[in-house]
Amino acid sequence: MTHLSDDELILMFYREGDGLQEAEAHAASCAVCRERFEKLTMALREIESAPIPERGASYGAEVWARLQPRLE
């Protein structure tokens, strides 16, 4: 049996992709994929609920200062 890949599980979480119905049907009948999907869902929901940090006024200059030496 071929299990769903991480990419397929992520697409299933976001309800995207051409094989959504097939992936959902497989997960419904496969305990391994269903458990992996449940764990992925918990992790992604945790990330979605995390606050987005505020950027200071000097953020752009700080990023450029880190990138500039690599570009030369």
DRENKE-462617 format. One record per atom (N, C-alpha, C, O, CB): residue number from 1; residue in one letter; atom name; x, y, z. Coordinates in pm, whole numbers. Glycine has a CB too. Example, Ala and Ser with C-alpha at 12.3 -4.5 7.8 and 13.67 -1.06 7.14 Angstrom:
BEGIN
+-----+------+------+--------+--------+--------+
:  nr : rest : atom :     c1 :     c2 :     c3 :
+-----+------+------+--------+--------+--------+
:   1 :    A :    N :   1319 :   -569 :    780 :
:   1 :    A :   CA :   1230 :   -450 :    780 :
:   1 :    A :    C :   1320 :   -330 :    780 :
:   1 :    A :    O :   1424 :   -332 :    846 :
:   1 :    A :   CB :   1131 :   -447 :    905 :
:   2 :    S :    N :   1285 :   -225 :    708 :
:   2 :    S :   CA :   1367 :   -106 :    714 :
:   2 :    S :    C :   1290 :      3 :    787 :
:   2 :    S :    O :   1341 :    114 :    804 :
:   2 :    S :   CB :   1408 :    -60 :    572 :
+-----+------+------+--------+--------+--------+
% end
This chain:
BEGIN
+-----+------+------+--------+--------+--------+
:  nr : rest : atom :     c1 :     c2 :     c3 :
+-----+------+------+--------+--------+--------+
:   1 :    M :    N :     85 :   -119 :      0 :
:   1 :    M :   CA :      0 :      0 :      0 :
:   1 :    M :    C :     89 :    124 :      0 :
:   1 :    M :    O :    184 :    132 :     77 :
:   1 :    M :   CB :    -96 :      0 :    123 :
:   2 :    T :    N :     58 :    219 :    -85 :
:   2 :    T :   CA :    129 :    345 :    -89 :
:   2 :    T :    C :     56 :    447 :     -3 :
:   2 :    T :    O :    -63 :    473 :    -22 :
:   2 :    T :   CB :    142 :    396 :   -235 :
:   3 :    H :    N :    129 :    502 :     92 :
:   3 :    H :   CA :     69 :    602 :    181 :
:   3 :    H :    C :     82 :    741 :    117 :
:   3 :    H :    O :    162 :    762 :     26 :
:   3 :    H :   CB :    136 :    600 :    321 :
:   4 :    L :    N :      3 :    833 :    168 :
:   4 :    L :   CA :      7 :    970 :    120 :
:   4 :    L :    C :    138 :   1036 :    161 :
:   4 :    L :    O :    189 :   1013 :    270 :
:   4 :    L :   CB :   -113 :   1051 :    174 :
:   5 :    S :    N :    191 :   1117 :     71 :
:   5 :    S :   CA :    314 :   1190 :    101 :
:   5 :    S :    C :    282 :   1310 :    192 :
:   5 :    S :    O :    166 :   1347 :    209 :
:   5 :    S :   CB :    383 :   1237 :    -29 :
:   6 :    D :    N :    386 :   1369 :    248 :
:   6 :    D :   CA :    366 :   1489 :    330 :
:   6 :    D :    C :    302 :   1600 :    246 :
:   6 :    D :    O :    213 :   1671 :    294 :
:   6 :    D :   CB :    501 :   1538 :    389 :
:   7 :    D :    N :    347 :   1614 :    122 :
:   7 :    D :   CA :    289 :   1717 :     34 :
:   7 :    D :    C :    140 :   1692 :     11 :
:   7 :    D :    O :     60 :   1786 :     12 :
:   7 :    D :   CB :    362 :   1719 :   -101 :
:   8 :    E :    N :    103 :   1567 :    -10 :
:   8 :    E :   CA :    -39 :   1536 :    -31 :
:   8 :    E :    C :   -121 :   1565 :     94 :
:   8 :    E :    O :   -234 :   1613 :     85 :
:   8 :    E :   CB :    -56 :   1388 :    -72 :
:   9 :    L :    N :    -64 :   1537 :    210 :
:   9 :    L :   CA :   -135 :   1565 :    335 :
:   9 :    L :    C :   -152 :   1716 :    355 :
:   9 :    L :    O :   -257 :   1761 :    400 :
:   9 :    L :   CB :    -60 :   1504 :    454 :
:  10 :    I :    N :    -50 :   1792 :    321 :
:  10 :    I :   CA :    -60 :   1938 :    333 :
:  10 :    I :    C :   -165 :   1993 :    238 :
:  10 :    I :    O :   -245 :   2078 :    276 :
:  10 :    I :   CB :     77 :   2004 :    305 :
:  11 :    L :    N :   -166 :   1943 :    115 :
:  11 :    L :   CA :   -268 :   1986 :     19 :
:  11 :    L :    C :   -407 :   1949 :     70 :
:  11 :    L :    O :   -502 :   2025 :     51 :
:  11 :    L :   CB :   -244 :   1923 :   -120 :
:  12 :    M :    N :   -419 :   1835 :    133 :
:  12 :    M :   CA :   -548 :   1793 :    188 :
:  12 :    M :    C :   -590 :   1888 :    300 :
:  12 :    M :    O :   -708 :   1924 :    310 :
:  12 :    M :   CB :   -542 :   1647 :    241 :
:  13 :    F :    N :   -496 :   1929 :    383 :
:  13 :    F :   CA :   -528 :   2022 :    491 :
:  13 :    F :    C :   -583 :   2153 :    436 :
:  13 :    F :    O :   -681 :   2207 :    487 :
:  13 :    F :   CB :   -403 :   2048 :    577 :
:  14 :    Y :    N :   -518 :   2204 :    331 :
:  14 :    Y :   CA :   -560 :   2332 :    273 :
:  14 :    Y :    C :   -670 :   2315 :    167 :
:  14 :    Y :    O :   -712 :   2412 :    104 :
:  14 :    Y :   CB :   -439 :   2402 :    211 :
:  15 :    R :    N :   -716 :   2192 :    149 :
:  15 :    R :   CA :   -825 :   2161 :     56 :
:  15 :    R :    C :   -788 :   2205 :    -86 :
:  15 :    R :    O :   -868 :   2269 :   -155 :
:  15 :    R :   CB :   -957 :   2229 :    101 :
:  16 :    E :    N :   -667 :   2171 :   -128 :
:  16 :    E :   CA :   -616 :   2209 :   -259 :
:  16 :    E :    C :   -566 :   2085 :   -332 :
:  16 :    E :    O :   -551 :   1978 :   -272 :
:  16 :    E :   CB :   -503 :   2315 :   -247 :
:  17 :    G :    N :   -540 :   2100 :   -460 :
:  17 :    G :   CA :   -480 :   1992 :   -538 :
:  17 :    G :    C :   -580 :   1914 :   -619 :
:  17 :    G :    O :   -699 :   1909 :   -587 :
:  17 :    G :   CB :   -406 :   1900 :   -448 :
:  18 :    D :    N :   -529 :   1854 :   -724 :
:  18 :    D :   CA :   -615 :   1778 :   -814 :
:  18 :    D :    C :   -663 :   1646 :   -753 :
:  18 :    D :    O :   -771 :   1598 :   -787 :
:  18 :    D :   CB :   -542 :   1750 :   -943 :
:  19 :    G :    N :   -585 :   1587 :   -666 :
:  19 :    G :   CA :   -619 :   1456 :   -610 :
:  19 :    G :    C :   -683 :   1463 :   -473 :
:  19 :    G :    O :   -671 :   1368 :   -395 :
:  19 :    G :   CB :   -499 :   1372 :   -601 :
:  20 :    L :    N :   -752 :   1572 :   -443 :
:  20 :    L :   CA :   -809 :   1590 :   -309 :
:  20 :    L :    C :   -906 :   1479 :   -272 :
:  20 :    L :    O :   -898 :   1423 :   -163 :
:  20 :    L :   CB :   -880 :   1725 :   -302 :
:  21 :    Q :    N :   -998 :   1446 :   -360 :
:  21 :    Q :   CA :  -1097 :   1344 :   -328 :
:  21 :    Q :    C :  -1033 :   1208 :   -306 :
:  21 :    Q :    O :  -1072 :   1133 :   -216 :
:  21 :    Q :   CB :  -1202 :   1334 :   -438 :
:  22 :    E :    N :   -934 :   1175 :   -389 :
:  22 :    E :   CA :   -865 :   1047 :   -373 :
:  22 :    E :    C :   -786 :   1043 :   -242 :
:  22 :    E :    O :   -784 :    941 :   -173 :
:  22 :    E :   CB :   -771 :   1023 :   -493 :
:  23 :    A :    N :   -721 :   1154 :   -209 :
:  23 :    A :   CA :   -645 :   1160 :    -85 :
:  23 :    A :    C :   -737 :   1145 :     35 :
:  23 :    A :    O :   -705 :   1073 :    130 :
:  23 :    A :   CB :   -567 :   1292 :    -76 :
:  24 :    E :    N :   -851 :   1212 :     33 :
:  24 :    E :   CA :   -946 :   1202 :    143 :
:  24 :    E :    C :  -1000 :   1060 :    156 :
:  24 :    E :    O :  -1016 :   1009 :    267 :
:  24 :    E :   CB :  -1061 :   1300 :    124 :
:  25 :    A :    N :  -1028 :    997 :     43 :
:  25 :    A :   CA :  -1077 :    859 :     46 :
:  25 :    A :    C :   -971 :    765 :    103 :
:  25 :    A :    O :  -1002 :    677 :    182 :
:  25 :    A :   CB :  -1119 :    813 :    -96 :
:  26 :    H :    N :   -847 :    786 :     63 :
:  26 :    H :   CA :   -738 :    702 :    115 :
:  26 :    H :    C :   -724 :    723 :    265 :
:  26 :    H :    O :   -714 :    625 :    340 :
:  26 :    H :   CB :   -605 :    734 :     43 :
:  27 :    A :    N :   -722 :    847 :    310 :
:  27 :    A :   CA :   -706 :    875 :    452 :
:  27 :    A :    C :   -822 :    817 :    534 :
:  27 :    A :    O :   -803 :    775 :    648 :
:  27 :    A :   CB :   -697 :   1027 :    476 :
:  28 :    A :    N :   -939 :    814 :    475 :
:  28 :    A :   CA :  -1054 :    758 :    546 :
:  28 :    A :    C :  -1040 :    608 :    567 :
:  28 :    A :    O :  -1094 :    553 :    663 :
:  28 :    A :   CB :  -1183 :    786 :    469 :
:  29 :    S :    N :   -967 :    541 :    478 :
:  29 :    S :   CA :   -954 :    396 :    487 :
:  29 :    S :    C :   -818 :    350 :    539 :
:  29 :    S :    O :   -796 :    230 :    557 :
:  29 :    S :   CB :   -977 :    336 :    353 :
:  30 :    C :    N :   -726 :    444 :    565 :
:  30 :    C :   CA :   -590 :    409 :    606 :
:  30 :    C :    C :   -560 :    473 :    742 :
:  30 :    C :    O :   -551 :    595 :    753 :
:  30 :    C :   CB :   -485 :    454 :    499 :
:  31 :    A :    N :   -544 :    389 :    843 :
:  31 :    A :   CA :   -520 :    440 :    978 :
:  31 :    A :    C :   -387 :    515 :    988 :
:  31 :    A :    O :   -378 :    613 :   1062 :
:  31 :    A :   CB :   -523 :    326 :   1078 :
:  32 :    V :    N :   -286 :    471 :    916 :
:  32 :    V :   CA :   -154 :    535 :    921 :
:  32 :    V :    C :   -164 :    677 :    867 :
:  32 :    V :    O :   -117 :    772 :    931 :
:  32 :    V :   CB :    -50 :    454 :    840 :
:  33 :    C :    N :   -223 :    693 :    749 :
:  33 :    C :   CA :   -235 :    826 :    688 :
:  33 :    C :    C :   -329 :    916 :    767 :
:  33 :    C :    O :   -306 :   1036 :    780 :
:  33 :    C :   CB :   -285 :    814 :    544 :
:  34 :    R :    N :   -435 :    857 :    820 :
:  34 :    R :   CA :   -530 :    936 :    900 :
:  34 :    R :    C :   -460 :    991 :   1025 :
:  34 :    R :    O :   -481 :   1107 :   1061 :
:  34 :    R :   CB :   -653 :    849 :    941 :
:  35 :    E :    N :   -377 :    909 :   1091 :
:  35 :    E :   CA :   -305 :    955 :   1210 :
:  35 :    E :    C :   -203 :   1063 :   1173 :
:  35 :    E :    O :   -190 :   1162 :   1244 :
:  35 :    E :   CB :   -234 :    837 :   1279 :
:  36 :    R :    N :   -130 :   1044 :   1062 :
:  36 :    R :   CA :    -34 :   1145 :   1018 :
:  36 :    R :    C :   -106 :   1275 :    986 :
:  36 :    R :    O :    -56 :   1383 :   1018 :
:  36 :    R :   CB :     45 :   1096 :    896 :
:  37 :    F :    N :   -224 :   1266 :    921 :
:  37 :    F :   CA :   -300 :   1386 :    888 :
:  37 :    F :    C :   -347 :   1458 :   1014 :
:  37 :    F :    O :   -344 :   1581 :   1019 :
:  37 :    F :   CB :   -421 :   1350 :    799 :
:  38 :    E :    N :   -390 :   1384 :   1113 :
:  38 :    E :   CA :   -435 :   1445 :   1239 :
:  38 :    E :    C :   -320 :   1519 :   1308 :
:  38 :    E :    O :   -339 :   1628 :   1361 :
:  38 :    E :   CB :   -495 :   1338 :   1333 :
:  39 :    K :    N :   -201 :   1457 :   1309 :
:  39 :    K :   CA :    -85 :   1523 :   1371 :
:  39 :    K :    C :    -45 :   1647 :   1293 :
:  39 :    K :    O :    -12 :   1750 :   1352 :
:  39 :    K :   CB :     34 :   1425 :   1378 :
:  40 :    L :    N :    -47 :   1638 :   1161 :
:  40 :    L :   CA :    -15 :   1753 :   1076 :
:  40 :    L :    C :   -116 :   1865 :   1099 :
:  40 :    L :    O :    -79 :   1982 :   1108 :
:  40 :    L :   CB :    -13 :   1712 :    926 :
:  41 :    T :    N :   -243 :   1830 :   1108 :
:  41 :    T :   CA :   -348 :   1929 :   1131 :
:  41 :    T :    C :   -325 :   2003 :   1262 :
:  41 :    T :    O :   -339 :   2125 :   1268 :
:  41 :    T :   CB :   -485 :   1861 :   1132 :
:  42 :    M :    N :   -290 :   1929 :   1367 :
:  42 :    M :   CA :   -264 :   1994 :   1496 :
:  42 :    M :    C :   -145 :   2090 :   1485 :
:  42 :    M :    O :   -150 :   2201 :   1538 :
:  42 :    M :   CB :   -237 :   1889 :   1606 :
:  43 :    A :    N :    -40 :   2047 :   1417 :
:  43 :    A :   CA :     80 :   2132 :   1403 :
:  43 :    A :    C :     49 :   2257 :   1322 :
:  43 :    A :    O :     90 :   2366 :   1361 :
:  43 :    A :   CB :    193 :   2054 :   1337 :
:  44 :    L :    N :    -21 :   2243 :   1212 :
:  44 :    L :   CA :    -51 :   2359 :   1127 :
:  44 :    L :    C :   -148 :   2455 :   1196 :
:  44 :    L :    O :   -137 :   2576 :   1178 :
:  44 :    L :   CB :   -109 :   2313 :    994 :
:  45 :    R :    N :   -240 :   2403 :   1272 :
:  45 :    R :   CA :   -331 :   2493 :   1346 :
:  45 :    R :    C :   -256 :   2569 :   1455 :
:  45 :    R :    O :   -288 :   2684 :   1485 :
:  45 :    R :   CB :   -447 :   2413 :   1408 :
:  46 :    E :    N :   -158 :   2504 :   1514 :
:  46 :    E :   CA :    -75 :   2570 :   1615 :
:  46 :    E :    C :      2 :   2686 :   1552 :
:  46 :    E :    O :     12 :   2794 :   1610 :
:  46 :    E :   CB :     24 :   2470 :   1681 :
:  47 :    I :    N :     55 :   2663 :   1435 :
:  47 :    I :   CA :    130 :   2767 :   1364 :
:  47 :    I :    C :     38 :   2882 :   1325 :
:  47 :    I :    O :     74 :   2999 :   1339 :
:  47 :    I :   CB :    198 :   2709 :   1238 :
:  48 :    E :    N :    -82 :   2848 :   1276 :
:  48 :    E :   CA :   -177 :   2953 :   1234 :
:  48 :    E :    C :   -218 :   3042 :   1349 :
:  48 :    E :    O :   -247 :   3160 :   1328 :
:  48 :    E :   CB :   -300 :   2891 :   1172 :
:  49 :    S :    N :   -220 :   2988 :   1470 :
:  49 :    S :   CA :   -267 :   3066 :   1585 :
:  49 :    S :    C :   -155 :   3147 :   1650 :
:  49 :    S :    O :   -180 :   3227 :   1740 :
:  49 :    S :   CB :   -330 :   2975 :   1688 :
:  50 :    A :    N :    -31 :   3125 :   1607 :
:  50 :    A :   CA :     82 :   3199 :   1665 :
:  50 :    A :    C :     74 :   3346 :   1621 :
:  50 :    A :    O :     43 :   3375 :   1506 :
:  50 :    A :   CB :    218 :   3135 :   1622 :
:  51 :    P :    N :    103 :   3437 :   1712 :
:  51 :    P :   CA :    100 :   3579 :   1676 :
:  51 :    P :    C :    215 :   3615 :   1581 :
:  51 :    P :    O :    324 :   3559 :   1591 :
:  51 :    P :   CB :    107 :   3666 :   1801 :
:  52 :    I :    N :    189 :   3704 :   1493 :
:  52 :    I :   CA :    291 :   3753 :   1400 :
:  52 :    I :    C :    366 :   3866 :   1468 :
:  52 :    I :    O :    305 :   3966 :   1509 :
:  52 :    I :   CB :    228 :   3800 :   1263 :
:  53 :    P :    N :    498 :   3852 :   1481 :
:  53 :    P :   CA :    572 :   3957 :   1552 :
:  53 :    P :    C :    574 :   4088 :   1474 :
:  53 :    P :    O :    575 :   4089 :   1351 :
:  53 :    P :   CB :    717 :   3911 :   1579 :
:  54 :    E :    N :    574 :   4196 :   1548 :
:  54 :    E :   CA :    581 :   4329 :   1486 :
:  54 :    E :    C :    723 :   4352 :   1435 :
:  54 :    E :    O :    820 :   4308 :   1497 :
:  54 :    E :   CB :    540 :   4440 :   1587 :
:  55 :    R :    N :    735 :   4420 :   1323 :
:  55 :    R :   CA :    866 :   4456 :   1269 :
:  55 :    R :    C :    893 :   4602 :   1304 :
:  55 :    R :    O :    807 :   4689 :   1292 :
:  55 :    R :   CB :    872 :   4434 :   1115 :
:  56 :    G :    N :   1015 :   4624 :   1346 :
:  56 :    G :   CA :   1055 :   4760 :   1380 :
:  56 :    G :    C :   1079 :   4842 :   1254 :
:  56 :    G :    O :   1082 :   4788 :   1144 :
:  56 :    G :   CB :   1180 :   4759 :   1468 :
:  57 :    A :    N :   1097 :   4969 :   1273 :
:  57 :    A :   CA :   1119 :   5060 :   1160 :
:  57 :    A :    C :   1249 :   5030 :   1087 :
:  57 :    A :    O :   1263 :   5063 :    969 :
:  57 :    A :   CB :   1120 :   5204 :   1209 :
:  58 :    S :    N :   1344 :   4967 :   1154 :
:  58 :    S :   CA :   1474 :   4939 :   1093 :
:  58 :    S :    C :   1481 :   4798 :   1032 :
:  58 :    S :    O :   1589 :   4753 :    994 :
:  58 :    S :   CB :   1584 :   4956 :   1196 :
:  59 :    Y :    N :   1369 :   4729 :   1023 :
:  59 :    Y :   CA :   1369 :   4591 :    974 :
:  59 :    Y :    C :   1432 :   4578 :    836 :
:  59 :    Y :    O :   1517 :   4491 :    816 :
:  59 :    Y :   CB :   1226 :   4538 :    970 :
:  60 :    G :    N :   1394 :   4661 :    742 :
:  60 :    G :   CA :   1448 :   4654 :    607 :
:  60 :    G :    C :   1599 :   4672 :    605 :
:  60 :    G :    O :   1669 :   4600 :    534 :
:  60 :    G :   CB :   1383 :   4759 :    520 :
:  61 :    A :    N :   1648 :   4767 :    681 :
:  61 :    A :   CA :   1792 :   4792 :    686 :
:  61 :    A :    C :   1866 :   4674 :    749 :
:  61 :    A :    O :   1977 :   4641 :    707 :
:  61 :    A :   CB :   1821 :   4921 :    766 :
:  62 :    E :    N :   1805 :   4609 :    849 :
:  62 :    E :   CA :   1868 :   4494 :    912 :
:  62 :    E :    C :   1877 :   4376 :    815 :
:  62 :    E :    O :   1979 :   4307 :    810 :
:  62 :    E :   CB :   1791 :   4453 :   1037 :
:  63 :    V :    N :   1771 :   4353 :    740 :
:  63 :    V :   CA :   1772 :   4244 :    642 :
:  63 :    V :    C :   1878 :   4272 :    535 :
:  63 :    V :    O :   1956 :   4184 :    500 :
:  63 :    V :   CB :   1633 :   4227 :    576 :
:  64 :    W :    N :   1881 :   4394 :    484 :
:  64 :    W :   CA :   1979 :   4429 :    382 :
:  64 :    W :    C :   2122 :   4413 :    434 :
:  64 :    W :    O :   2209 :   4367 :    361 :
:  64 :    W :   CB :   1956 :   4573 :    335 :
:  65 :    A :    N :   2147 :   4450 :    559 :
:  65 :    A :   CA :   2280 :   4438 :    618 :
:  65 :    A :    C :   2324 :   4292 :    625 :
:  65 :    A :    O :   2443 :   4263 :    610 :
:  65 :    A :   CB :   2281 :   4500 :    758 :
:  66 :    R :    N :   2230 :   4199 :    646 :
:  66 :    R :   CA :   2264 :   4057 :    648 :
:  66 :    R :    C :   2283 :   4002 :    507 :
:  66 :    R :    O :   2365 :   3912 :    487 :
:  66 :    R :   CB :   2155 :   3978 :    720 :
:  67 :    L :    N :   2211 :   4054 :    410 :
:  67 :    L :   CA :   2218 :   4003 :    272 :
:  67 :    L :    C :   2334 :   4060 :    192 :
:  67 :    L :    O :   2396 :   3989 :    113 :
:  67 :    L :   CB :   2089 :   4031 :    201 :
:  68 :    Q :    N :   2362 :   4184 :    210 :
:  68 :    Q :   CA :   2460 :   4254 :    126 :
:  68 :    Q :    C :   2596 :   4183 :    120 :
:  68 :    Q :    O :   2650 :   4170 :     10 :
:  68 :    Q :   CB :   2480 :   4395 :    179 :
:  69 :    P :    N :   2654 :   4137 :    231 :
:  69 :    P :   CA :   2785 :   4069 :    221 :
:  69 :    P :    C :   2781 :   3943 :    135 :
:  69 :    P :    O :   2882 :   3906 :     75 :
:  69 :    P :   CB :   2834 :   4033 :    360 :
:  70 :    R :    N :   2668 :   3877 :    129 :
:  70 :    R :   CA :   2657 :   3754 :     49 :
:  70 :    R :    C :   2645 :   3782 :   -100 :
:  70 :    R :    O :   2672 :   3695 :   -182 :
:  70 :    R :   CB :   2537 :   3674 :     94 :
:  71 :    L :    N :   2605 :   3904 :   -135 :
:  71 :    L :   CA :   2587 :   3940 :   -275 :
:  71 :    L :    C :   2715 :   3986 :   -342 :
:  71 :    L :    O :   2722 :   3991 :   -464 :
:  71 :    L :   CB :   2483 :   4047 :   -286 :
:  72 :    E :    N :   2814 :   4019 :   -265 :
:  72 :    E :   CA :   2938 :   4072 :   -322 :
:  72 :    E :    C :   3034 :   3962 :   -361 :
:  72 :    E :    O :   3143 :   3989 :   -411 :
:  72 :    E :   CB :   3006 :   4165 :   -222 :
+-----+------+------+--------+--------+--------+
% end
